[in-house]
Amino acid sequence: MTIIRTIEDLRHIYADVTEASVAKVTGMLTPEYRSMIEASPFMALATVGPEGLDCSPRGDTGSCVRVQDPKTLLLPDWRGNNRVDSLMNIIRDPRVALMFLIPGSNTAMRVNGSAVVSVEPSLLESFETDGHHPRSVIVITIGEIYFQCARAIMRAQLWNPEKFIDPATLPSAGAMLKAAKAGFDQATYDREWAGRAAATMW
């Protein structure tokens, strides 16, 4: 296997960066970038810590983040599995990377920056949903923001209903758990999961 070991060798096989690839990067939200971010109900949050990297899916009704100002995004931490990998990483290393997806759009939005974890009562209360509050809010300071080339989503045909996978053809969550841990009660987990998720959404 031929391995690239240097930046010089890497640059040798790739063309120069286009003007648009550089010009699109800004240090804060433009009105257009804000519109894109606020249209996104789903994002992936990447963090880094002593144990390694983590990438966590985040989703919400409407926009998955709140824009506080052109440099700041607020991400409520809703109910999950309580592993808190992302939060532990942020506490020890504030660097974060975000990728936002917008259903129906081939344009993804990317943010690189830093974050802190806040439990300010007034901030938690401001995100009240169905009488519930997030246990914390990730406050993200934008270092750079830009849109991602659409080719990957176009190649994947991510939003094409004809390409959707029938979930029944995939392993269930219970099946994957049983494969990871011998003796796990797959049937009970799969039977109860949908109701448990619906009851603990917030």
N, C-alpha and C positions, 0 to 999 in steps of 0.2 A: 504494500500500500504506500502510495506517495503522499507524504504529509507536508503541508505548508508550515514552516517554522518561523518565518519572519514576515513583518508587514511589507517589506519591499517585494518579497515573492508573491504575496497576496495581491498587491497593487499591480503586479506585472500581468496578472490574468484577468483583471477587471478594468473596464473603461473608466475614464474620469467621471467624477460626480457631476451631475447636471446642475445647471443654474437653479432650477426649480427645487431640487433636493436640498439646497442650502438656503434659498430665499424663504422657504416655507417655515423655517424655525424661528419662533419668537420667544421672548422671555416672559410673556404674560398673555392673557386671553385677549384676542381681538374680538370685535362683535361677532364676526363670522365663526371663529373658533368657539366662542361661548354658545352660539346657537347649536353647533354640532354636539358639544359636551352635554348641553341640557336636553338634547333629543335622545341621549343614550340611556337605556334602562339596564345595561349590562357592561361590566368591565372586568378585567383581570388585574389584580394587584400583585406586583412582584416586590419581594423584600429580601434582605440578606442579613444573616446573623452568624454567630459562631458555629452553629451546627450546619450551616450551608444556606441554600437558597429556598425560597418558598414562592409559589404563585397561587393565589387564591381567587376563585370566582366571586364576584359581588353583583347583586342585582336588586332592583327595587321597582315599585310601581312608579311610572313616570321616570324622571331622571334619577340615576343611581347616586349622584352627588349633588350637593347644593353649592352654587357659586356664591362665595362671600364677597369677593372683590376680584379684580383682574389677576391677582397673584395667588389667591387662596381658594381651595376646594374643601368642602366638608363631606366626609363619608361616614354615615352612621353604621355602627357595627351591630347588625341585627342578629337574631337567634341563629346559632350554628351548632357545631359539634363540640364546642368548648375546648378545642385544641389550642386556640389563640396563637398559632404559629406566627402569623403576620404581626400581631401586636407585640409578642415577645421580641421579634426581630427589630421592630421599629424602636422599641425602648432602648435597645442596645446599639442599633445602627440606623440612623434616620433616613438613609437613602431608600427611595421608592421609585418604581416605574409602573405606569398605568397604561392599559390599552382598552379603549372604549369601542364597542360595537353598536351599530344602529341598525335594527332590523329593516331590511329592504335596501340599505345603502351599502355600496361597495367600498366606501371610504371609512377607514378606521382612524381614530384619533389617539395620539400618544402623548404622555406627559412624563417627564423625568423631573424629580425634585426631592424634597425632604418632607418628613412628617413627624408629628408628635401625637400621642394618644391623650385625649382630654376627657375628663369626667365632670366638667363644669355643669352644675345642676341646670342652669338656665339653658345651656346648649342642648343637653339631653332632652329637656322638656320641649324645646322648639321642634323636635322631630317626632312628637307624639303621633302615633298611628293606632287607631282602634283601641285607645286607652293604654297602649304600651309605649315604652321608651327604649332606645338603644342603651346598652350598658356602658358604651363609650362611643366617642366620635373621633375618627382619624382626621386631623387637621393637616392638609397637604399644602405646602408652599411650592409653587410652580418654579422650576428652574428653567425648563424649556418645554415648549408645546409645539406640535406639528401634526399634520395629517400624513397617514401612511399610504404609500402607493397601493392602488386598488387591485393590482394584478393577483395577489394571493387569494382574495375573496372571490374574484372573478373565476380563477382557475378552479377553486373549490365548489363553485356554484352554491355557495352557502345558503342562499335564500330561495333557491329553486325548489318548489314543492315536489317536483318530479324526482329530485335527488334525495329527498328526505329518507332516512333509514327507519324502518318499522321497529320500534322499541322491542317488540316481541321476539325479534330475531337476535337480540343482544343479551348477554348475561345480565341477570337481575342483580341488584345490590346485595341481596342475600346470598346469591350464588358466588359472587366475588368475595364476600366475607368468608364463606365456607371454604373457598379455595385457599384463603390466606390463613385461616385458623381451623384446624381439624375439629370436627364435632360441633361447629357453630350451627345454631338452629335456623337454617335458611328459611324454612316454610313459615315460621312464626314471624320472623323479621319482615319478609316480603308481604305477608298478609296484613301486618299492622302499620307498615311504613307510611302509606299514603294518608291514612287518618291522622297519624302522629304528626306528620309534616304539616298538614292543613291546620291542626290545632295549635301548632307552635311556630307559626310563620313569623310572628313578631316577638 
